[in-house]
Amino acid sequence: MSTVMNSIKEKGYVDQKIDKNIDLVEAIRKLKKEKNAVILGHFYITSELQEISDFVGDSLGLAREASRTDADIIVFLGVHFMGETAKILNPNKKVILPDLNASCSLAESAPADAFKAFKEKYPDHKVLSYINCTADIKALSDVIVTSSNAVQIVESFPKDEKIIFAPDKNLGSYINSLTDREMVLWDGACIVHERYSLEKILKMKEEHLDAEFIAHPECEQPLLIVADYVGSTTALLRYSTEVSKAKKFIVATESGILHQMKKDAPDKTFIPAPSIDATCGCNDCEFMKLNTLEKLYNTLKFELPEIELTDKQIEEAKKPIERMLEISNRLGIK
């Protein structure tokens, strides 16, 4: 990463000022066309960035899109591990991320050396890793999963298969409860999904008796127990806008998803679940919010910062991702 940052500084990227008279949206679209670039955006980025993205989705949808794009440049509006995934699937394409500091608390909770030592304690176990992990953890895994396909992929293995699940203990615990398994769990978690206040949510449910409470499986177990519906980001979006007849929802996942919910169901009300932080009414991922229109413009203009991985990292990490896509396609997981 340091080599990349030095290159960025040499080219004047870091301190580059943008003319205030520029129409950023129009300029970004022009650069994108000139460079044959595609912009992939996660549901958790800001609404203005979602609107300028060519494809908006969750981790599974973005991985699929990255695997089949014919663009020369992939711009990833998300966090670092997502850019790595795109690079793993497209080793000959340039993958750029507006801010290399856009990390992920969950990915950082599983250092490769520590996880390798943990894995060696269970030599007869398959390793299933949540896609929210670094390329090095992916390389130590047998299959990658997302919150959209994790349950189905786990159930595709025989009941007596011994499994390590990493890095999210909350998602792993939830899958164990649904599949009646005893997967060994790595002790990692997402700070965004662990900051919800059960007490405040229960109070909010009392104040909004007509609202359904929906939650992402990265949340802690007490929240999932009281939830009316638990699902991946895409599943929460689909359930609240297409399936449920309710007109009001309390939503326990990163607040960026509310933009798509309101867009898809303008006649419904979506309320962000309250945080334990009394000064904050909702949970934002500070890393996702490092992505801005200004940074997107500069990253397209200079084609930096670029995601860089070694050939060995790509080769070893690609196998479990391809295994995930293969199983998902075979099981008809959309």
Secondary structure, 3 states (H helix, E strand, C coil): CHHHHHHHHHCCCCCCCCCCCCCHHHHHHHHHHHCCEEEEEECCCCHHHHHHCCEEECHHHHHHHHHHCCCCEEEEECCHHHHHHHHHHCCCCEEECCCCCCCCHHHHCCCHHHHHHHHHCCCCCEEEEECCCCHHHHHCCCEEECCCCHHHHHHCCCCCCCEEEECEHHHHHHHHHHHCCCCEECCECCCCCCCECHHHHHHHHHHCCCEEEEECCCCCHHHHHHCCEECCHHHHHHHHHHHCCCCEEEEECCCCHHHHHHHHCCCCEEEECCECCCCCCCCCCCCHHHCCHHHHHHHHHHCCCECCCCHHHHHHHHHHHHHHHHHHHHHCCC
